[in-house]
Amino acid sequence: MTRKKLLIAGAVVIVLAAIAYANFAFKRTDNISVTAEKIERRDLEAVVSASGKIQPKKSVNISAETMGKVVHLRVEQGDIVKAGQPLLEIDPKNLESQLNQRQASLDTAKSTLVQTKAQVNNSRVALKTSEDTLARQDLQFKAGLLSRQEFERAQSDVETQRTNLQVSLQSVQVQEQRIKQEEANLASAQYDLNKVRIVSPIDGLVTARNVEEGETAVVGTMNNAGTVLLTVADLSVIETELEVDETDIPYVKLGQSAKITIDALQDQTFTGKVTEVGNSPIATAGATTRATNFKVKVTIDGRVPNVRPGFTCTAVITTATREKAVSVPIQAMTVRERIANADGSLVPVPVPPPGSRAKPSVAATSDELKPGQTRKEIEGVFVIRDGRSLFVPVKSGIAGEKYFEVLEGLKEGDQVVTGPFQSVRGMQDGDAVKITTAAAAATPKS
């Protein structure tokens, strides 16, 4: 072979190798491996979960209404009691003495009233006598048989007896008022004496006994709380006091259903309804960085066996439900910055046509804004179209455990990218994708 032929052959090999390399390089695509799922209709349920404590709906703290030593303590913690059943007594000696004093004062006042009424009768008799005497002396005075001095003395005696009668009548009124006061004092003393015998105000269970027989019960004042002797709780109606985060409280309404699990009663789930939603945050002492929570009460349906106040519980409140709603997996949702026109419409991102080797354009997020345009973050998903990703804005509704309700943007049958997380996070419109798992075929409805 001549030198010329060798050079020609070598040149042909080099050209062919260059063509093959160029063809390989241009045909190569950086496909992103993703998982995907088809959009379907599902029954969705939005819930709010919160923890709290079990409390009886009705619980009464029993304190002493009169100071004294505790005697005749008749119940123990855990006893079941009925309304009106005696619980304990306060030593009544001092109050019995006060009652006797009030009774004696009342008896004295009544005796004095009898004497005063007798004085009234005497005053009336004396007045009648003086008036009769004045009438006789008036005749004698007119006949000239009586001096003016004696006649005037008789007139003065009548006026004196009238005054004495008025004083006696007023004394009767005063004494009657005193009797009413003494009767009130006696009734008050009797009432105080009755308070030494403490009975149960409700049917229930003695959940706390804070006193022993022989101790002194202290009555509460304006600035100091009195001694809480016993606590009686009606366990026929149980409710949970939950602490709900401020971000969830707008969705919690009266009457919503809930499922409650009690830590101490494993493998049991109870149902209930929301009966109270707090309007003010729960006050916290100390650290101000603690999350803001609101109190929500859920009343449990029926009786709860073996329950005790203070048990820790968790409640899952159903805040909304949707039947056969178009739904998208939560992990498919992402956020992208897009350019919005003045009318709110989004500027489309140029996407390479099918089969094109060109790279996706990012002009819609990098170009200078035109008059009236603004940049905004849009929530949406990446839909797979012709082997490439397309970001579609989505308006979502309620959030279920695994799926969002779709109000606008998607329809049944659309295939959306669900993962991996890093792929979804960095994905752009027009990226070539390769589905590695058809999650929609294996994922159950929920």
ChimeraX attribute file (.defattr): number of C-alpha atoms within 10 A of each C-alpha:
attribute: neighborCount
match mode: 1-to-1
recipient: residues
	/A:1	5
	/A:2	6
	/A:3	7
	/A:4	8
	/A:5	10
	/A:6	11
	/A:7	10
	/A:8	10
	/A:9	11
	/A:10	11
	/A:11	12
	/A:12	12
	/A:13	11
	/A:14	11
	/A:15	12
	/A:16	12
	/A:17	12
	/A:18	12
	/A:19	12
	/A:20	11
	/A:21	12
	/A:22	12
	/A:23	11
	/A:24	11
	/A:25	10
	/A:26	10
	/A:27	12
	/A:28	10
	/A:29	15
	/A:30	11
	/A:31	13
	/A:32	18
	/A:33	15
	/A:34	20
	/A:35	23
	/A:36	26
	/A:37	25
	/A:38	21
	/A:39	19
	/A:40	19
	/A:41	18
	/A:42	19
	/A:43	16
	/A:44	24
	/A:45	21
	/A:46	20
	/A:47	22
	/A:48	18
	/A:49	17
	/A:50	18
	/A:51	18
	/A:52	20
	/A:53	17
	/A:54	24
	/A:55	23
	/A:56	21
	/A:57	17
	/A:58	15
	/A:59	18
	/A:60	18
	/A:61	14
	/A:62	20
	/A:63	18
	/A:64	23
	/A:65	17
	/A:66	18
	/A:67	18
	/A:68	21
	/A:69	17
	/A:70	21
	/A:71	18
	/A:72	15
	/A:73	16
	/A:74	12
	/A:75	16
	/A:76	15
	/A:77	14
	/A:78	13
	/A:79	13
	/A:80	15
	/A:81	21
	/A:82	13
	/A:83	11
	/A:84	12
	/A:85	15
	/A:86	17
	/A:87	18
	/A:88	20
	/A:89	21
	/A:90	27
	/A:91	20
	/A:92	21
	/A:93	11
	/A:94	11
	/A:95	21
	/A:96	16
	/A:97	13
	/A:98	19
	/A:99	21
	/A:100	14
	/A:101	15
	/A:102	21
	/A:103	19
	/A:104	14
	/A:105	18
	/A:106	21
	/A:107	15
	/A:108	13
	/A:109	21
	/A:110	18
	/A:111	13
	/A:112	17
	/A:113	20
	/A:114	13
	/A:115	12
	/A:116	21
	/A:117	17
	/A:118	14
	/A:119	19
	/A:120	21
	/A:121	14
	/A:122	16
	/A:123	22
	/A:124	18
	/A:125	14
	/A:126	19
	/A:127	21
	/A:128	15
	/A:129	15
	/A:130	20
	/A:131	19
	/A:132	14
	/A:133	16
	/A:134	22
	/A:135	15
	/A:136	12
	/A:137	21
	/A:138	19
	/A:139	13
	/A:140	14
	/A:141	17
	/A:142	11
	/A:143	9
	/A:144	10
	/A:145	11
	/A:146	14
	/A:147	12
	/A:148	14
	/A:149	10
	/A:150	13
	/A:151	19
	/A:152	14
	/A:153	11
	/A:154	21
	/A:155	18
	/A:156	14
	/A:157	18
	/A:158	21
	/A:159	14
	/A:160	16
	/A:161	21
	/A:162	19
	/A:163	14
	/A:164	19
	/A:165	21
	/A:166	15
	/A:167	16
	/A:168	21
	/A:169	18
	/A:170	14
	/A:171	18
	/A:172	21
	/A:173	15
	/A:174	14
	/A:175	20
	/A:176	16
	/A:177	13
	/A:178	17
	/A:179	21
	/A:180	15
	/A:181	14
	/A:182	21
	/A:183	18
	/A:184	14
	/A:185	19
	/A:186	21
	/A:187	15
	/A:188	15
	/A:189	21
	/A:190	18
	/A:191	13
	/A:192	18
	/A:193	21
	/A:194	15
	/A:195	17
	/A:196	22
	/A:197	17
	/A:198	19
	/A:199	17
	/A:200	21
	/A:201	16
	/A:202	17
	/A:203	17
	/A:204	22
	/A:205	22
	/A:206	22
	/A:207	21
	/A:208	18
	/A:209	16
	/A:210	10
	/A:211	15
	/A:212	15
	/A:213	14
	/A:214	14
	/A:215	12
	/A:216	17
	/A:217	21
	/A:218	19
	/A:219	16
	/A:220	16
	/A:221	8
	/A:222	6
	/A:223	6
	/A:224	9
	/A:225	11
	/A:226	17
	/A:227	19
	/A:228	19
	/A:229	18
	/A:230	23
	/A:231	19
	/A:232	26
	/A:233	26
	/A:234	20
	/A:235	23
	/A:236	15
	/A:237	16
	/A:238	23
	/A:239	23
	/A:240	30
	/A:241	24
	/A:242	23
	/A:243	21
	/A:244	23
	/A:245	17
	/A:246	13
	/A:247	10
	/A:248	15
	/A:249	18
	/A:250	10
	/A:251	15
	/A:252	19
	/A:253	17
	/A:254	14
	/A:255	14
	/A:256	16
	/A:257	21
	/A:258	22
	/A:259	17
	/A:260	24
	/A:261	18
	/A:262	21
	/A:263	12
	/A:264	13
	/A:265	15
	/A:266	8
	/A:267	8
	/A:268	10
	/A:269	11
	/A:270	15
	/A:271	17
	/A:272	23
	/A:273	21
	/A:274	21
	/A:275	17
	/A:276	16
	/A:277	18
	/A:278	14
	/A:279	10
	/A:280	10
	/A:281	14
	/A:282	13
	/A:283	9
	/A:284	11
	/A:285	7
	/A:286	7
	/A:287	7
	/A:288	8
	/A:289	6
	/A:290	9
	/A:291	9
	/A:292	16
	/A:293	20
	/A:294	19
	/A:295	19
	/A:296	22
	/A:297	23
	/A:298	28
	/A:299	24
	/A:300	23
	/A:301	13
	/A:302	12
	/A:303	12
	/A:304	14
	/A:305	9
	/A:306	8
	/A:307	16
	/A:308	17
	/A:309	16
	/A:310	13
	/A:311	15
	/A:312	19
	/A:313	19
	/A:314	20
	/A:315	25
	/A:316	18
	/A:317	25
	/A:318	20
	/A:319	20
	/A:320	17
	/A:321	14
	/A:322	15
	/A:323	10
	/A:324	11
	/A:325	18
	/A:326	22
	/A:327	29
	/A:328	30
	/A:329	23
	/A:330	16
	/A:331	16
	/A:332	23
	/A:333	21
	/A:334	20
	/A:335	15
	/A:336	18
	/A:337	12
	/A:338	19
	/A:339	25
	/A:340	20
	/A:341	16
	/A:342	12
	/A:343	8
	/A:344	11
	/A:345	10
	/A:346	18
	/A:347	14
	/A:348	14
	/A:349	19
	/A:350	13
	/A:351	19
	/A:352	17
	/A:353	12
	/A:354	12
	/A:355	11
	/A:356	11
	/A:357	13
	/A:358	12
	/A:359	13
	/A:360	18
	/A:361	16
	/A:362	14
	/A:363	13
	/A:364	18
	/A:365	16
	/A:366	10
	/A:367	9
	/A:368	10
	/A:369	14
	/A:370	10
	/A:371	8
	/A:372	10
	/A:373	17
	/A:374	14
	/A:375	14
	/A:376	13
	/A:377	12
	/A:378	19
	/A:379	16
	/A:380	19
	/A:381	28
	/A:382	24
	/A:383	23
	/A:384	23
	/A:385	15
	/A:386	13
	/A:387	16
	/A:388	23
	/A:389	24
	/A:390	22
	/A:391	23
	/A:392	17
	/A:393	20
	/A:394	19
	/A:395	15
	/A:396	19
	/A:397	15
	/A:398	19
	/A:399	20
	/A:400	20
	/A:401	12
	/A:402	14
	/A:403	24
	/A:404	25
	/A:405	26
	/A:406	20
	/A:407	15
	/A:408	12
	/A:409	12
	/A:410	22
	/A:411	16
	/A:412	12
	/A:413	12
	/A:414	15
	/A:415	23
	/A:416	27
	/A:417	29
	/A:418	27
	/A:419	18
	/A:420	15
	/A:421	15
	/A:422	9
	/A:423	16
	/A:424	22
	/A:425	14
	/A:426	8
	/A:427	20
	/A:428	20
	/A:429	21
	/A:430	26
	/A:431	21
	/A:432	25
	/A:433	22
	/A:434	17
	/A:435	17
	/A:436	11
	/A:437	15
	/A:438	16
	/A:439	16
	/A:440	19
	/A:441	10
	/A:442	9
	/A:443	10
	/A:444	8
	/A:445	13
	/A:446	13
